[in-house]
Amino acid sequence: MKLSKICEEIEYTLLQGSLETEVRDVIYDSRKIAPETMFVCMVGAVTDGHKYIPDAIDKGASVIVLEREEEAAQIPENITVLKVASARLALALMSAALFDHPARKLVTIGLTGTKGKTTTTYMIKKVLEMAGKKVGLIGTIGAMIGEEHLPSKNTTPESYELHRMFAAMVEAGCEYVVMEVSSQGLKLDRTAGILFDYGIFTNLSPDHIGPAEHASFEEYMECKSLLFRQCRIGIVNADDEHVDGILKGHTCEVKTFSAEREADLMASDIGFINEDGKLGMHFKVSGCMDCEAKVHIPGRFSVYNSMVTMLVCHLAGISDEAILEGLSKVQVKGRVEMLLVSKDYTLIIDYAHNEASLKNLLESLRAYHPNRILCMFGCGGNRSAVRRSAMGRVSSELADLTIITQDNSRDEPFEQILADILLGVTGDYVVIRDRKEAIGYCMRQMRPGDLLVLVGKGHEDTQEIAGKVEAFSERDIVESIEKTKKGKVSK
C-alpha cells in the first residue's frame, strides 16, 4: 500500500522522501522490522522507540515515523521520514487504514467500567450468537473469532493488533464485535479513531491507580469517560454514583438502565433462583422492554449485567424473545461459573483475585442462604502481599471454612505467600498446598445445601509454579473426581 493511502487520516510533516513509497506493514516493535516496512517510534513508560532508529535503518525499513525532528538527522535520504505530534495516535489511524478500516464493517460494542466487563461481554456475545449472529470478542481472556481463541497481552490490545483482529473477524464473516475498553486503552489511544456503535458503562470504583497506570481516581474516571466521546449510543448505569462524571463532555445519544430509578430499561421484583444446586436471578424489566427475565448466574450484579445485555441487543434489533432465551442459557467461563456436579450442593469457579472481587462474590452467594460456604483460594507469587492478607480476612468473614492452596506462585515460595494470607485469617481454615488435592478435599466435605467456590483460576487452564507452567484445568479435575467417586459407588 502506498504511504499516502496509509496516512490519509493523520496530521504529519513530510521531512524527507516520498508519499509514493510502498509500505508492506506498519511496525512499532523494532524486533519485527523488515524491508519495506514502516517503523513507528512509540514513546512508552519503559522504552523510547527513537533509540531503535539505527536498527530500523539496518533492517531495511522504508519509512520512519517519529515525534522528534532532530532524530531525522541520522536517517539516510533514501528513507522516507514523517514527523507526528503523537506516534500512538498515528499508529492507531494508520493501522486502521492498513487493514482497510475493518471496524467500520462491524457493529462495534465497547464496554468500560471497573467490574463486570468480561462477564458482560461474554453475555452479549452468547445472546447475539443464540440469535444467529457471528460475533468476535476482545478482552481480558483474549480474543475470539467465533469459537477460535487468539491470545492477547492486554485487555485492550495495541491499536495495530486491534485492527488486525477486526480484519480477521470481517474475513471470518463476523457481523459484531464485543470488546472490553480499558482505561489504559483509552488513555494510550489504542482505540483512537474508532467510532463505536455502542459504548457501555457498567460501574466505577477505585482501581488501576498507581505510578504505572493512573495518577488519581479523577484521571481514571476521565479516561473512562473518553469512550462516550467516540460512540454513537452510550448505554450507562444510572445507579452508579459516578455516572455524571463518566458522561461529562459526552457527544453520544445516551440510554440508561437502572434497578433504582427511572431509566430506559428498569429492573424490579428481583429474586433469587436456587434449583437443585443451580443458582441464578429472576426479575422483571420495564421501559423499552416489558417482560420477565431470568439468568443462571448468581448475584444481584448479574441483574445489572443482564440489563446491559438486554438493552444493547434490543437496540441492535434482536427480538425480545431471542434475548430472553439466550439470557436464560448463558454461562461465562470462570466468572461465577457453576459446575453441575450434584443436586445436593453448588460448586462454583470464579476468577476473583483481589479483596473487592472476593467480597463481592461471597456477599452475593450469602444471599442464597446456603448451609455453609467453603472458599478455596490461593494468591499469585510476585504480587502484592497486602492483597493476600485482605483476601484471607474477607474469606474468614464471609465463608464458613477457608481452604488455602496454590495459585500461580510463580518464582515465590508458597510458604511466604501462605504466611501473608494467614495474617488476615481469623476463622476456621485448612492448608493444602497441592491445588488438585485441595479440590478433592473440598468436594469430600460437601453436605446438602453447602456451596463450594473455587477462587482465583477462573478461565485459566494453566498453573505456574517455580517458574514452570503446566496444564491445569479445574473443570477437568472436578470432572475426574466425580467420575472416580461414581466409579467407587458403583462397585
KEGU-310165 format. One record per residue (C-alpha): residue number from 1; residue in three letters; chain; x, y, z. Coordinates in Angstrom, 2 decimals, always signed. Each point is the difference from the previous one (the first is absolute). Layout:
% residues N
  pos  code  unit     east    north       up
  NUM   ALA     A        X        Y        Z
...
This chain:
% residues 491
  pos  code  unit     east    north       up
    1   MET     A    +0.00    +0.00    +0.00
    2   LYS     A    +1.24    +3.49    -0.80
    3   LEU     A    +1.01    +2.15    +2.96
    4   SER     A    -2.38    +2.73    -1.12
    5   LYS     A    -2.95    -2.39    +0.43
    6   ILE     A    +1.12    -1.12    +3.48
    7   CYS     A    +0.37    +3.62    +1.13
    8   GLU     A    -3.31    +1.34    -1.31
    9   GLU     A    -1.46    +0.65    +3.46
   10   ILE     A    +3.05    +1.14    +1.99
   11   GLU     A    +1.65    +3.39    +0.38
   12   TYR     A    +3.70    -0.11    -0.87
   13   THR     A    +2.98    +1.84    -1.43
   14   LEU     A    +1.97    -1.67    -2.80
   15   LEU     A    +3.62    +0.61    +0.98
   16   GLN     A    +1.56    -1.94    -2.88
   17   GLY     A    -0.83    -2.60    -2.63
   18   SER     A    -3.22    -0.66    -1.88
   19   LEU     A    -3.63    -0.77    +0.81
   20   GLU     A    +0.09    -2.42    -2.96
   21   THR     A    +2.19    -2.37    +2.05
   22   GLU     A    -1.43    -3.53    +0.19
   23   VAL     A    -0.63    -1.37    +3.48
   24   ARG     A    -0.60    -3.70    +0.66
   25   ASP     A    -0.68    +0.29    +3.73
   26   VAL     A    -0.11    +2.43    +2.92
   27   ILE     A    +2.39    -0.97    +2.81
   28   TYR     A    +0.43    +1.44    +3.50
   29   ASP     A    +2.11    -2.86    +1.43
   30   SER     A    +3.56    +0.37    -1.35
   31   ARG     A    +0.53    -3.78    +0.19
   32   LYS     A    -2.55    -0.45    -2.80
   33   ILE     A    +1.41    +2.55    -2.45
   34   ALA     A    +0.53    -1.33    -3.53
   35   PRO     A    +0.68    +1.57    -3.43
   36   GLU     A    -2.74    +2.31    -1.32
   37   THR     A    -1.65    +0.39    +3.37
   38   MET     A    -0.85    +3.18    +1.89
   39   PHE     A    +1.50    +0.38    +3.48
   40   VAL     A    -1.98    +2.11    +2.46
   41   CYS     A    +2.12    +1.39    +2.87
   42   MET     A    -2.32    -0.47    +2.98
   43   VAL     A    +0.93    +1.67    +3.27
   44   GLY     A    -1.04    -2.08    +3.02
   45   ALA     A    +0.52    -0.23    +3.74
   46   VAL     A    +2.76    -2.60    -0.41
   47   THR     A    +1.73    +0.82    -3.29
   48   ASP     A    +0.23    +2.62    -2.76
   49   GLY     A    -0.40    -1.17    -3.60
   50   HIS     A    +2.30    +2.74    -1.27
   51   LYS     A    +3.05    -1.84    +1.31
   52   TYR     A    -0.76    -2.88    -2.40
   53   ILE     A    +0.22    +2.17    -3.13
   54   PRO     A    +3.51    -1.36    -0.88
   55   ASP     A    -1.40    -3.54    +0.31
   56   ALA     A    -2.90    +0.92    -2.31
   57   ILE     A    +2.48    +1.40    -2.56
   58   ASP     A    +2.14    -3.15    +0.13
   59   LYS     A    -3.05    -2.25    -0.48
   60   GLY     A    -1.21    +1.86    -3.09
   61   ALA     A    -2.99    +2.01    +1.21
   62   SER     A    -1.23    +2.24    -2.83
   63   VAL     A    -1.85    +2.51    +2.23
   64   ILE     A    +0.64    +1.29    +3.50
   65   VAL     A    -2.63    +1.89    +1.99
   66   LEU     A    +1.38    +2.04    +2.89
   67   GLU     A    -0.98    +2.68    +2.52
   68   ARG     A    +3.35    +1.82    +0.30
   69   GLU     A    +1.23    +1.70    -3.19
   70   GLU     A    +3.65    +0.05    +1.13
   71   GLU     A    +0.05    -3.81    -0.19
   72   ALA     A    -0.34    +0.26    -3.82
   73   ALA     A    +3.61    +1.20    -0.30
   74   GLN     A    +1.28    -3.56    +0.34
   75   ILE     A    -2.35    -1.43    -2.69
   76   PRO     A    +1.27    -0.51    -3.61
   77   GLU     A    -1.79    +2.02    -2.71
   78   ASN     A    -1.34    -3.11    -1.73
   79   ILE     A    -2.26    -0.69    +3.01
   80   THR     A    -3.26    +1.94    +0.26
   81   VAL     A    -0.50    +1.77    +3.32
   82   LEU     A    -3.25    +1.36    +1.48
   83   LYS     A    -0.28    +2.12    +3.15
   84   VAL     A    -3.18    -0.28    +2.08
   85   ALA     A    -1.09    +1.53    +3.30
   86   SER     A    -1.00    -3.40    +1.46
   87   ALA     A    +1.40    -3.27    -1.33
   88   ARG     A    -2.67    -1.94    +1.94
   89   LEU     A    -2.84    +1.90    -1.64
   90   ALA     A    +1.66    -0.32    -3.41
   91   LEU     A    +0.46    -3.75    +0.49
   92   ALA     A    -3.71    -0.43    +0.74
   93   LEU     A    -1.17    +1.93    -3.06
   94   MET     A    +2.61    -1.50    -2.35
   95   SER     A    -0.75    -3.55    +1.20
   96   ALA     A    -3.69    +0.52    -0.73
   97   ALA     A    +0.90    +1.17    -3.54
   98   LEU     A    +2.46    -2.86    -0.56
   99   PHE     A    -2.75    -2.55    +0.71
  100   ASP     A    -2.61    +1.99    -1.99
  101   HIS     A    -1.92    +1.28    +3.03
  102   PRO     A    -1.47    -3.34    +1.14
  103   ALA     A    -1.77    +1.50    +3.05
  104   ARG     A    -2.29    +1.87    -2.38
  105   LYS     A    -1.15    -3.34    -1.42
  106   LEU     A    -1.11    -1.33    +3.41
  107   VAL     A    -2.58    +0.99    +2.59
  108   THR     A    +2.40    +1.06    +2.75
  109   ILE     A    -0.98    -0.34    +3.68
  110   GLY     A    +2.50    +1.31    +2.56
  111   LEU     A    -0.30    -0.39    +3.78
  112   THR     A    +1.84    +1.97    +2.65
  113   GLY     A    -0.28    -0.09    +3.79
  114   THR     A    +1.74    -1.47    +3.02
  115   LYS     A    -1.87    -3.27    +0.53
  116   GLY     A    -2.07    -2.26    -2.21
  117   LYS     A    +1.53    +0.80    -3.41
  118   THR     A    +1.20    -3.52    -0.81
  119   THR     A    -3.21    -1.67    +1.17
  120   THR     A    -2.20    +2.46    -1.85
  121   THR     A    +1.93    -0.21    -3.29
  122   TYR     A    -0.45    -3.78    +0.07
  123   MET     A    -3.69    +0.33    +0.83
  124   ILE     A    -0.53    +2.35    -2.95
  125   LYS     A    +2.00    -2.28    -2.28
  126   LYS     A    -1.98    -3.09    +1.02
  127   VAL     A    -3.40    +1.67    -0.38
  128   LEU     A    +0.91    +1.36    -3.44
  129   GLU     A    +1.29    -3.43    -1.06
  130   MET     A    -3.18    -1.70    +1.21
  131   ALA     A    -1.86    +2.50    -2.18
  132   GLY     A    +1.97    -1.29    -3.00
  133   LYS     A    +2.72    +2.67    -0.22
  134   LYS     A    +3.73    -0.63    -0.41
  135   VAL     A    +1.89    +1.96    +2.65
  136   GLY     A    +3.60    +0.85    +0.79
  137   LEU     A    +1.17    +0.77    +3.53
  138   ILE     A    +3.06    +1.81    +1.41
  139   GLY     A    +0.84    +0.30    +3.69
  140   THR     A    +1.75    -1.23    +3.12
  141   ILE     A    -0.20    -3.66    -0.98
  142   GLY     A    +1.38    +0.73    -3.48
  143   ALA     A    -1.78    +0.27    -3.33
  144   MET     A    -2.50    -2.33    -1.64
  145   ILE     A    -1.17    -0.25    -3.58
  146   GLY     A    -3.02    -2.23    +0.26
  147   GLU     A    +1.46    -2.83    +2.08
  148   GLU     A    +3.63    +0.54    -1.07
  149   HIS     A    +2.09    +1.36    +2.87
  150   LEU     A    +2.82    +2.51    -0.56
  151   PRO     A    +2.35    +0.96    +2.88
  152   SER     A    +0.37    +3.66    +0.93
  153   LYS     A    +2.41    +1.76    +2.39
  154   ASN     A    -2.32    +2.86    +0.95
  155   THR     A    -3.72    +0.31    +0.77
  156   THR     A    -0.10    +2.54    -2.83
  157   PRO     A    +2.80    -0.98    -2.43
  158   GLU     A    +2.33    +2.50    -1.67
  159   SER     A    -1.74    +1.72    -2.91
  160   TYR     A    +1.84    -1.94    -2.72
  161   GLU     A    -0.99    -3.37    +1.55
  162   LEU     A    -3.52    +1.30    +0.52
  163   HIS     A    -0.53    +0.82    -3.67
  164   ARG     A    +1.69    -3.22    -1.06
  165   MET     A    -2.54    -1.87    +2.16
  166   PHE     A    -2.88    +2.03    -1.43
  167   ALA     A    +1.18    -0.85    -3.52
  168   ALA     A    +0.17    -3.71    +0.87
  169   MET     A    -3.54    +0.22    +1.40
  170   VAL     A    -1.29    +1.63    -3.18
  171   GLU     A    +1.77    -2.67    -2.07
  172   ALA     A    -1.63    -2.72    +2.13
  173   GLY     A    -3.46    +1.46    -0.60
  174   CYS     A    -0.60    +1.63    +3.38
  175   GLU     A    -2.75    +2.62    +0.15
  176   TYR     A    +0.70    +1.23    +3.53
  177   VAL     A    +2.96    +0.52    +2.29
  178   VAL     A    -0.39    +0.35    +3.78
  179   MET     A    +3.06    +1.27    +1.85
  180   GLU     A    +1.24    +1.23    +3.34
  181   VAL     A    +1.32    +3.55    -0.26
  182   SER     A    +2.41    +0.57    +2.87
  183   SER     A    +0.91    +3.38    +1.48
  184   GLN     A    +3.59    -0.64    -1.11
  185   GLY     A    -1.16    -0.82    -3.50
  186   LEU     A    -1.85    +3.30    -0.20
  187   LYS     A    +2.83    +1.96    +1.62
  188   LEU     A    +2.60    -1.43    -2.38
  189   ASP     A    -2.06    +0.51    -3.20
  190   ARG     A    -0.34    -3.73    -0.71
  191   THR     A    -3.61    +0.58    -1.11
  192   ALA     A    +0.58    +3.44    -1.55
  193   GLY     A    -1.91    +0.55    -3.22
  194   ILE     A    -2.62    -2.67    +0.72
  195   LEU     A    -3.56    +1.29    +0.19
  196   PHE     A    -1.72    -2.72    +2.02
  197   ASP     A    -3.62    -0.70    -0.83
  198   TYR     A    -0.66    -0.60    +3.70
  199   GLY     A    +2.09    +1.10    +2.98
  200   ILE     A    -0.93    -1.54    +3.36
  201   PHE     A    +0.80    +1.08    +3.58
  202   THR     A    -0.50    -2.67    +2.68
  203   ASN     A    +1.25    +1.55    +3.29
  204   LEU     A    +2.98    +1.82    +1.49
  205   SER     A    +2.08    -0.45    +3.15
  206   PRO     A    +3.68    +0.74    +0.78
  207   ASP     A    +2.32    -2.36    -1.91
  208   HIS     A    +3.11    +0.12    -2.21
  209   ILE     A    +1.32    +3.03    +1.87
  210   GLY     A    +3.77    +0.14    +0.36
  211   PRO     A    +3.26    +1.13    -1.60
  212   ALA     A    -0.32    -2.23    -3.08
  213   GLU     A    -3.73    +0.53    -0.57
  214   HIS     A    -2.07    +3.01    +1.16
  215   ALA     A    +1.20    +2.83    +2.23
  216   SER     A    -3.37    +0.38    +1.75
  217   PHE     A    -3.60    -1.18    +0.06
  218   GLU     A    -0.95    +3.18    -1.85
  219   GLU     A    +2.34    -0.85    -2.86
  220   TYR     A    -1.29    -3.59    -0.01
  221   MET     A    -3.59    +1.29    -0.37
  222   GLU     A    +1.01    +2.55    -2.65
  223   CYS     A    +1.59    -2.74    -2.11
  224   LYS     A    -3.12    -2.18    +0.32
  225   SER     A    -2.14    +2.95    -1.10
  226   LEU     A    +1.86    +0.25    -3.32
  227   LEU     A    -2.02    -2.94    -1.35
  228   PHE     A    -3.12    +2.18    +0.02
  229   ARG     A    +1.66    +2.50    -2.31
  230   GLN     A    +0.63    -2.71    -2.58
  231   CYS     A    -3.24    -1.97    -0.20
  232   ARG     A    -3.37    +0.53    -1.66
  233   ILE     A    -2.16    -1.30    +2.88
  234   GLY     A    +1.15    -0.04    +3.62
  235   ILE     A    -1.61    -2.54    +2.36
  236   VAL     A    +0.62    +0.86    +3.64
  237   ASN     A    -0.80    -1.25    +3.50
  238   ALA     A    -2.21    +2.74    +1.45
  239   ASP     A    +0.44    -1.47    +3.51
  240   ASP     A    +3.76    +0.56    +0.12
  241   GLU     A    +1.03    +3.07    +2.01
  242   HIS     A    +2.61    +0.95    -2.61
  243   VAL     A    -2.27    -0.07    -3.04
  244   ASP     A    +0.00    +3.82    -0.36
  245   GLY     A    +3.81    +0.04    -0.01
  246   ILE     A    +0.05    -2.75    -2.62
  247   LEU     A    -2.38    +1.98    -2.24
  248   LYS     A    +1.84    +3.30    +0.41
  249   GLY     A    +0.68    +1.37    -3.49
  250   HIS     A    -1.81    -2.88    -1.71
  251   THR     A    -0.94    +0.35    -3.67
  252   CYS     A    -2.24    -3.07    -0.29
  253   GLU     A    -3.70    -0.74    +0.34
  254   VAL     A    -0.49    -1.38    +3.54
  255   LYS     A    -2.07    -3.01    +1.08
  256   THR     A    -0.27    -1.02    +3.66
  257   PHE     A    -0.68    -3.11    +2.06
  258   SER     A    -0.87    -0.17    +3.70
  259   ALA     A    -1.42    -2.08    +2.82
  260   GLU     A    -0.65    +3.07    +2.17
  261   ARG     A    -1.33    +2.89    -2.11
  262   GLU     A    -1.70    +1.03    -3.24
  263   ALA     A    +2.03    -1.17    -3.02
  264   ASP     A    -0.35    -1.30    -3.55
  265   LEU     A    +0.14    -3.53    +1.41
  266   MET     A    -1.00    -0.63    +3.63
  267   ALA     A    +0.19    -3.16    +2.10
  268   SER     A    -2.40    -0.80    +2.84
  269   ASP     A    -1.30    -2.96    +2.02
  270   ILE     A    +3.53    -1.40    +0.21
  271   GLY     A    +0.20    -3.49    +1.48
  272   PHE     A    +2.41    -2.89    +0.48
  273   ILE     A    -0.13    -3.37    -1.77
  274   ASN     A    +1.24    -3.14    +1.81
  275   GLU     A    -1.02    -3.16    -1.82
  276   ASP     A    +1.81    -3.27    +0.77
  277   GLY     A    +3.39    +1.66    +0.46
  278   LYS     A    -0.51    +2.40    -2.91
  279   LEU     A    -0.04    +3.64    +1.04
  280   GLY     A    -1.14    +3.09    -1.88
  281   MET     A    -2.21    +3.08    -0.04
  282   HIS     A    -3.48    +0.84    -1.25
  283   PHE     A    -1.41    +3.49    -0.50
  284   LYS     A    -2.44    +2.12    -1.96
  285   VAL     A    +0.98    +2.76    -2.42
  286   SER     A    -1.98    +2.96    -1.24
  287   GLY     A    +0.64    +2.93    -2.29
  288   CYS     A    +1.22    -0.85    -3.50
  289   MET     A    -0.60    -3.68    +0.87
  290   ASP     A    -2.90    -1.30    +2.10
  291   CYS     A    +0.48    -3.60    +1.09
  292   GLU     A    +1.28    -2.42    +2.65
  293   ALA     A    +3.57    -1.27    -0.26
  294   LYS     A    +2.28    -2.49    +1.69
  295   VAL     A    +3.71    -0.70    -0.11
  296   HIS     A    +1.88    -2.96    +1.47
  297   ILE     A    +2.91    +2.07    +1.30
  298   PRO     A    -0.38    +0.70    +3.74
  299   GLY     A    +0.15    +3.42    +1.64
  300   ARG     A    -1.80    +3.33    -0.22
  301   PHE     A    +2.79    +1.30    -2.27
  302   SER     A    -1.22    -2.55    -2.55
  303   VAL     A    -3.21    +2.00    -0.31
  304   TYR     A    +2.03    +3.07    -1.01
  305   ASN     A    +2.11    -2.03    -2.45
  306   SER     A    -3.22    -1.45    -1.40
  307   MET     A    -1.54    +3.45    -0.45
  308   VAL     A    +3.07    +1.12    -1.99
  309   THR     A    -0.34    -3.08    -2.18
  310   MET     A    -3.72    +0.47    -0.49
  311   LEU     A    +0.23    +3.71    -0.80
  312   VAL     A    +2.84    -0.19    -2.53
  313   CYS     A    -1.50    -3.04    -1.76
  314   HIS     A    -3.43    +1.66    -0.08
  315   LEU     A    +1.48    +3.15    -1.51
  316   ALA     A    +1.89    -2.14    -2.51
  317   GLY     A    -3.30    -1.44    -1.23
  318   ILE     A    +0.02    -3.43    +1.65
  319   SER     A    -3.50    -1.20    +0.89
  320   ASP     A    -1.03    -0.04    +3.65
  321   GLU     A    -0.77    -3.71    -0.25
  322   ALA     A    +3.52    -0.80    -1.23
  323   ILE     A    +1.54    +2.21    +2.69
  324   LEU     A    -1.91    -1.72    +2.82
  325   GLU     A    +0.75    -3.46    -1.37
  326   GLY     A    +3.70    +0.74    -0.31
  327   LEU     A    +0.19    +1.62    +3.43
  328   SER     A    -1.58    -3.01    +1.70
  329   LYS     A    +2.68    -2.31    -1.41
  330   VAL     A    +3.16    +2.09    +0.24
  331   GLN     A    +2.97    -1.05    +2.16
  332   VAL     A    +3.35    +1.78    +0.05
  333   LYS     A    +3.16    -2.06    +0.38
  334   GLY     A    +1.72    +0.73    +3.29
  335   ARG     A    -2.39    +2.77    +1.06
  336   VAL     A    -2.34    -1.35    +2.69
  337   GLU     A    -0.09    -3.12    -2.14
  338   MET     A    -2.06    -2.86    +1.40
  339   LEU     A    +1.11    -3.59    -0.53
  340   LEU     A    -3.05    -2.21    +0.45
  341   VAL     A    +1.56    -2.91    +1.88
  342   SER     A    -2.76    -0.57    +2.56
  343   LYS     A    -3.58    +0.95    +0.78
  344   ASP     A    +0.92    +0.06    +3.68
  345   TYR     A    +2.56    +2.81    -0.10
  346   THR     A    +1.27    +2.77    -2.28
  347   LEU     A    +3.53    +0.19    -1.43
  348   ILE     A    +1.20    +3.26    -1.54
  349   ILE     A    +3.25    +1.02    -1.74
  350   ASP     A    +0.88    +3.70    +0.02
  351   TYR     A    +2.94    +2.20    -1.00
  352   ALA     A    -0.15    +2.27    +3.09
  353   HIS     A    +3.60    +0.88    +0.85
  354   ASN     A    -0.20    +3.05    +2.24
  355   GLU     A    -1.84    +1.13    +3.12
  356   ALA     A    -2.79    +1.92    -1.75
  357   SER     A    -0.89    -2.74    -2.49
  358   LEU     A    +0.11    -2.74    +2.67
  359   LYS     A    -2.19    +2.03    +2.36
  360   ASN     A    -2.48    +0.73    -2.78
  361   LEU     A    -0.12    -3.68    -0.92
  362   LEU     A    -0.47    -1.38    +3.51
  363   GLU     A    -2.55    +2.63    +1.00
  364   SER     A    -1.99    -0.83    -3.13
  365   LEU     A    +0.09    -3.70    +0.83
  366   ARG     A    -0.99    +0.63    +3.65
  367   ALA     A    -3.29    +1.40    -1.31
  368   TYR     A    -0.99    -3.57    -0.97
  369   HIS     A    +0.21    -1.08    +3.68
  370   PRO     A    +2.09    -3.13    -0.55
  371   ASN     A    +0.54    -2.46    +2.84
  372   ARG     A    +3.75    +0.77    -0.15
  373   ILE     A    +2.40    +1.75    -2.37
  374   LEU     A    +3.38    -1.61    -0.58
  375   CYS     A    +2.46    +2.37    -1.68
  376   MET     A    +3.19    -1.39    -1.56
  377   PHE     A    +2.58    +2.50    -1.22
  378   GLY     A    +3.68    +0.83    -0.29
  379   CYS     A    +1.90    +3.12    -1.04
  380   GLY     A    +2.39    +0.60    -2.87
  381   GLY     A    +3.74    +0.23    +0.56
  382   ASN     A    +1.94    +3.17    -0.81
  383   ARG     A    -3.11    +2.03    +0.78
  384   SER     A    -1.26    +2.26    +2.80
  385   ALA     A    +0.39    -1.45    +3.52
  386   VAL     A    -2.71    +2.35    +1.30
  387   ARG     A    -2.51    -1.55    -2.38
  388   ARG     A    +0.67    -3.42    +1.54
  389   SER     A    -0.87    +0.89    +3.60
  390   ALA     A    -3.06    +1.93    -1.21
  391   MET     A    -1.31    -3.06    -1.85
  392   GLY     A    +0.66    -2.12    +3.09
  393   ARG     A    -2.02    +2.42    +2.11
  394   VAL     A    -2.93    +0.13    -2.45
  395   SER     A    -0.18    -3.79    -0.27
  396   SER     A    +0.08    -0.34    +3.79
  397   GLU     A    -2.84    +2.50    +0.39
  398   LEU     A    -2.29    -1.31    -2.74
  399   ALA     A    +0.78    -3.74    -0.36
  400   ASP     A    -0.48    -2.73    +2.57
  401   LEU     A    +3.22    -1.78    -0.92
  402   THR     A    +3.02    +1.37    -1.84
  403   ILE     A    +2.23    -2.42    -1.94
  404   ILE     A    +3.35    +1.57    -0.92
  405   THR     A    +1.93    -1.45    -2.93
  406   GLN     A    +2.24    +0.82    -2.99
  407   ASP     A    -0.89    +2.53    -2.66
  408   ASN     A    +2.79    +0.88    -2.44
  409   SER     A    +2.70    +0.41    +2.65
  410   ARG     A    +2.43    +0.66    -2.86
  411   ASP     A    +3.53    +0.55    +1.38
  412   GLU     A    -1.08    +0.67    +3.59
  413   PRO     A    +0.01    -2.68    +2.72
  414   PHE     A    -3.49    -1.19    +0.93
  415   GLU     A    +0.95    +0.29    +3.67
  416   GLN     A    +0.44    +3.79    -0.33
  417   ILE     A    -3.31    +0.40    -1.83
  418   LEU     A    -1.72    -2.12    +2.65
  419   ALA     A    +1.49    +2.06    +2.83
  420   ASP     A    -1.32    +3.19    -1.60
  421   ILE     A    -3.49    -1.47    -0.44
  422   LEU     A    -0.11    -1.24    +3.60
  423   LEU     A    +0.59    +3.52    +1.30
  424   GLY     A    -3.62    +0.70    -0.91
  425   VAL     A    -1.59    -3.37    +0.84
  426   THR     A    -2.07    -0.10    +3.17
  427   GLY     A    -2.49    -2.82    -0.54
  428   ASP     A    +0.26    -3.75    -0.64
  429   TYR     A    +2.46    -0.90    -2.70
  430   VAL     A    +1.89    -2.91    -1.55
  431   VAL     A    +3.26    +0.16    -1.98
  432   ILE     A    +0.46    -2.46    -2.88
  433   ARG     A    +2.91    +1.03    -2.18
  434   ASP     A    -0.86    -2.10    -3.08
  435   ARG     A    -2.99    +1.63    -1.71
  436   LYS     A    -1.30    -3.25    -1.49
  437   GLU     A    +0.06    -1.66    +3.42
  438   ALA     A    -1.70    +3.05    +1.47
  439   ILE     A    -2.87    -0.27    -2.49
  440   GLY     A    -0.45    -3.67    +0.86
  441   TYR     A    +0.00    +0.80    +3.72
  442   CYS     A    -2.64    +2.71    -0.48
  443   MET     A    -2.30    -2.24    -2.01
  444   ARG     A    +0.19    -2.72    +2.64
  445   GLN     A    -1.10    +2.49    +2.68
  446   MET     A    -3.17    +1.09    -1.74
  447   ARG     A    -3.35    -0.49    +1.73
  448   PRO     A    -3.53    +0.62    -1.30
  449   GLY     A    -0.63    +3.72    -0.44
  450   ASP     A    +3.71    +0.90    +0.02
  451   LEU     A    +1.69    +2.27    -2.51
  452   LEU     A    +3.60    -0.49    -1.15
  453   VAL     A    +1.80    +2.78    -1.85
  454   LEU     A    +3.40    -0.59    -1.63
  455   VAL     A    +1.54    +3.45    -0.24
  456   GLY     A    +2.79    +1.52    -2.06
  457   LYS     A    +0.52    -2.17    -3.09
  458   GLY     A    -3.27    +0.77    -1.76
  459   HIS     A    +0.49    -0.41    -3.75
  460   GLU     A    +3.68    -0.94    +0.29
  461   ASP     A    +1.12    -3.47    -1.07
  462   THR     A    +3.62    +0.14    +1.18
  463   GLN     A    +1.85    +0.23    +3.32
  464   GLU     A    +3.41    +1.64    +0.43
  465   ILE     A    +2.15    -1.29    +2.87
  466   ALA     A    +3.75    +0.59    +0.44
  467   GLY     A    +0.07    +1.65    -3.42
  468   LYS     A    -1.46    -3.07    -1.74
  469   VAL     A    -3.36    +0.22    -1.77
  470   GLU     A    -2.07    -3.19    -0.10
  471   ALA     A    -3.50    -0.86    -1.22
  472   PHE     A    -2.54    +0.37    +2.80
  473   SER     A    -3.76    +0.03    -0.55
  474   GLU     A    -2.24    +0.11    +3.06
  475   ARG     A    -2.91    -1.17    -2.14
  476   ASP     A    +1.89    -3.12    -1.06
  477   ILE     A    +1.09    -0.68    +3.58
  478   VAL     A    -3.55    +0.32    +1.34
  479   GLU     A    -1.29    -2.28    -2.77
  480   SER     A    +2.73    -2.56    +0.71
  481   ILE     A    -0.78    +0.00    +3.74
  482   GLU     A    -3.69    -0.47    -0.70
  483   LYS     A    +0.68    -2.91    -2.37
  484   THR     A    +2.24    -1.67    +2.54
  485   LYS     A    -2.58    +0.47    +2.73
  486   LYS     A    -2.79    -1.45    -2.13
  487   GLY     A    +2.25    -2.87    -0.98
  488   LYS     A    +0.62    -0.84    +3.63
  489   VAL     A    -3.71    +0.24    +0.78
  490   SER     A    -0.91    -2.37    -2.86
  491   LYS     A    +2.42    -2.61    +1.29
